Amino acid sequence: MSSPGATELALPELRDILYINVSRIGDTLLVTPAVRAVAARWPQARIHLLAHPKREEVLRFLPFVQRTGCIEKQRARFMGRLAGKRYDLAFVCNFDAPLIEYALRAARRVVAFRQPDEALNRRLYRVVEHPALQTTHAVDIQLLLPAVVGAAPAGKALSYRVTAEEASWAADFLAARRATERHPLIGLQVASFPTKAYRDWPPTHFSELCRRIRSTWPGAHFLIFGGAEEKTRTEALAAELGNAATLCAGRLSLRQTAALMNRVDLYIGVDTGPTHLMGALQRPMVALYHGYSPSRVLAPLDHPCLYAIDHPLANRCGPEAAMADISVDRVWQSVQQALTDHSWKTRPQ
């Protein structure tokens, strides 16, 4: 990694900063501590944060970002050819040449991870070496980019903001289904995305866990989150739970889902985008991590009420290891502890 020197210390007071991160939901949120570090280093700067068109909404309304927008590598090829260098500094989190080329057209200085093309690297203001797979927490990896220009961390918690209007919508949604009268209110994320299906905990394990929760807390109500990809699984669990559950999977926008997550007494989920989203909300959560992607590299940092459960072979297995090896007993233990330590009397109103 490039080491800081006199050049970094001599950087002028920046006015306009570009940040580019094109990725899935989880990786989009994992960059927010790095952007916050930049905002803390240059508090007067206007930060423009660009993300994938389907992920940009999770970055809206962050207090340290002036505005958000959409970008993808195909579109980037045609961007910034007429406007000149609008930005004093740009950060690029990706390894796509079109994104780097756009940043070079739009900004006077560009900071990025080392790219496959050395000719492209020579045009960058600073080049940062990307750590090897599974050696460094994802947040700490992203913090390497601002660090090389003298921006220290301003906390490592993920950031997301639920607006007042969204909070009101969530309250009305739950009231209409009389879910606000049920205690505790528990959110469930039962599956990851298809290419990471090895992270999924078996449906039978989720069923048994819900049975134990209802046995101890008969008034419990479950909000079942997820997307269209896991429709069969979420519908089956909703049918099994009957009136004790509200099926939200595939029926709500991402921001509506986040507004509901912000009201649960406890969230239980596998490692996937919505779990990172929950990690940004600072609400009690039990998260299950596969051994190939353990909690030490992906779990939310600076979180006040996280109960992370790792696969028994954490750091010592590949994707072939079965998530079924995380027992219901182990998860049940964390659920009981979470609901005891963090009373639902603190539920947002």
N, C-alpha and C positions, 0 to 999 in steps of 0.2 A: 504494500500500500504506500502511496506517496506520503511522505512525512511533512507536517506543517513546518513552514519556515517564514522568512520575512515577507514573502509575497502575500501569504494569507493574512498576516498581521496588518499589511498595508492596504487591504481591501477597502474601498471607499464605503461610505454609508449608502447602502443599496436602497433603491426605491421600488423596483419592480422585479419580482422573482418568479420564475416558472418552475413548477414541479410536475414531472410526468411519471405516472405509474399505471401501466396497463396490465391488469391481472384479474383474477377471480375475486370474489367478495372478501375472503379471508385475507389474502395478500394485499388487497386494497386497504383494509383497515390496519394491517400490520405496519403500514408506512406512516400512519398518523403521528406517532411519537417523533419521528424524524422531522416531519413538517412543523410540528410544534417547536422543536429545537431551533429550527431556522427562524420561526416567528419570534422566539424569545431573544435570539441573537440580534435580529434586525427588527425591532418592534414597530418602526415606522414604515416598513416595507409593505407593499401590496403583493400578496401571494396569490398566484393563479395556479390552481391545481387541476391537472387534466387526468382523466381516467377513462377506462373502457366505457362505451355508451351504456352498457347494461349494469355498470357498477357505480357510475358517477353519483347516483342518488344517495349512496351511503355516506358521501362526503359533504353533502349540503349542510349549511348552517353551522359549520365549525367556526367558533369565535375567532380563530387565528388565521382563517383563510378569507381573502377578499372575495374571490369568486371561484366557481368550479366550471369545468367544461368537459367535453368529450373529445377523444382522439383514439385512433387505431392506426396501425402501420400503413394500411392502404390509403387512408385519408391523409396521413402525415406527409406522403410524397408530394402533395399539392399545396400544403399549408406553408405560410410564411415566406412566400416567394416575392411578395410585393411590399409587405409592411415594414421590412427592415428589422433591425435589432431592437425590439421593444423592451427587452428584459436585460437587466444588469447581470443576472446570474441565473443559470438553469441547472436543475438536477434531473437526471434520468435514471430510473430504477431498472430499466429493461435492457435486453441484449439484442434489440431489433435495430438494424442500421437506419431504416427510415425515421424512427423516432429520434435517434441521435442526430441525424442530418437536419431534421426540422429544428431541434433545439439549437444547433449550430447556426442556422439561418436566423433564428429568433432572438438569440441571446449573445451578449459579448463574451461570456465565459460559461463553459459547460462542465459540470462534474458528473462523472458516471463510473460504473464498474468497468473493469477492463473488458473491451470488446474483442471478438475474434479477429477483427481486422486491425492490424497494427498501424496502418496508415490513418485509420479513423482515430485510433488512440492518440496519435501525435497531434491531432487537432483539438483535443480536449484540454481544458484548463487544468484539471486534476483527474487522474486515473486511480481508482480504488480497487484493490484486489478483493475478489469475492471469496469468502471462506469456503472450505470444502463442505460438502453435503453433511448435514446432521452434526456439525461440530460447534455451531454457534446459534443462539436463539435468533429467530427471524427478526425480532425488533432490533436486537443489537447489530445485526447485519445492516439493516437500513440506516441505523444511526451512524454507520461508518461514512456515509456520504456527507452529511453536514459536518461531521467531526473534522474532516480533512481541510475545511475552510474555517475552523475555529468555532463552530457552533456546538456547545456542550448540550447534553441531554437536559430536557426540562420535564423530567418524569418519563416513565416507560409505559404508563397505562395507555390503552387504546382509547381513541376519542370517537364519540358519536353524540349527536344531539337530537333529542325528541322535542319537537316544537309544542307550544301550548295547544295549538289546534289539533295536533296528532294525539296528544294526551287526552284531550276532550273526546275525540272520536273513540279512543280505546275504552274510555270509561262508559260511553254510551253503548258500545258494542257488547261489553261484558254485562252491563245492566239489562240490556234487552234479552239476554240469555240467562239472566239471574245468576250469572257466575260470580258476581261480587258478593253474593250471599254464601258462597261455598268456601270452606277453608280446610286446608291450604289450597291455593291456586298454583298448579304445577304445569310448567311448559315442558313439552317433550320434542326432541329432534331425534328421530329414530334411524336416520340413514344419512350417509354422506352422498357425494355425487357419484355417478356410475363409474368413472375412471378410478375412483378411490374406494370402491365397494369393500375392499378388505378391511376398512375402518368400521364397518357396520357391526353393531351388536345384534345377536340373533333376536328375531321377533318374539320367540318364546321367552327369552330372558326379560324383555320389556314387559311382556304380559304378566309374568310372575312378579316382577317388581311392582307393577301397578296394583296387583292383587294384595301384596303386603302393605302398600301404602293405604289402600282403602280399608284394610282390616284394622289398622292402627288409627287411621283418621277417616272415619266413615263419610265425613263431609267433603272430602277432597274432590277437586274438579281439575280435569286435565285439558290443556290446550295443546292440540297436536299440530306441530308446525312441519314445514317441508315444502317441496315443490311437486310438480307434476310427475317427475321421474319415479318417485316412491309412492304413487297413488295406490297401488294394490296393498302395500304394507300399511300405509296410514289409514286407509278405509277399513281394513280388517281390524286394526286395533280400536278404531272408533266404534265399530259395530260391537266389539267385545265389551267395551266400557259403557256403551249405551248412554244414558242420561248423565253419566259422570264425566263425559267428555264433549268438547267442541272441536270439530274438525276444521282446522284453518288451512291445512296443506293445499297448495294449489289454488286457493280462493282469494288470497290477499296480495297486495303489493308488498314489496320488501319493506317499505317504510311503515306500512300498517302493521306488518308482523313485528317490527322493532318496537312500535308503540305498545303492542300487547305484551311483548317480552318484558318491557319496562315495568309492567304491573304484576308480574308473577311473584309468588313467594319463593319459588325455587324452580330452577331450570335444570333439566337432565338431558344431556345430549352427547352424541358422538362428535369426533373432531371433524368439523366442516364449517363452511362459511357462516351460517347462523350462530354457531357456537362462538366464533370470533366476535360476531355482532353482540351476542350476549355478554361477552367479556368486556366490551366497551361500556356496558350499561351499569356496571358495578353492583349488580344484584346477585344474590346467592345462586351459585351454580355448581352442579356436579358434572364434570366433563371426563369422558372416557377416551384414552389415547392408545392407539396401536403401537406395538413395539418398534415398528419401522419409522414412526413419526412421533416420538415420545414427547411428554409434556415439557421436558427441559428445553426443547427447541420451539415449541408452539403454544404452550399455555399462556394465558394472559398474565402479564407482569403487573406489579403494583396493584393487585386486585385484593380487596378487603375480605371477600367471602367466597373464595374459590376452593373447591374440593376436587383436586385432579387425581384421576385413577389411571395408573399406567398398566399396560399389559405385563404379565409376569416376566416376559422376555424382553422388556424394554432395553433398547440399544444392542440387543443380541439376536435379532431375527430380521427376516425379510418380509415382504408382503404376504407370504404363504402362511404365516402364523395366524391361527384362528382367534378372532375376538371373543369367541365363546369361552376362551380360557380365563377371561375376566368373569368371575362368578357373580351370581345374583347376590349372594351373601356379602361380597365385598362392596358392591354398589349400595346395597340396602344399608350397610353400616354407615356409609357417608351420607346417605339421604337422611337417616335419623339424626345424625350429628348436625347436619345443616339446618334441619327444621327445628332442632332444639336450640342451637346457638343463635339463630337469626329468626326470631319470632315473626310471624306474618302480621303482627300488630304494626310493623314498620312499613307495610305496603303503601306505595305512593297513592295519594288521594287525588 
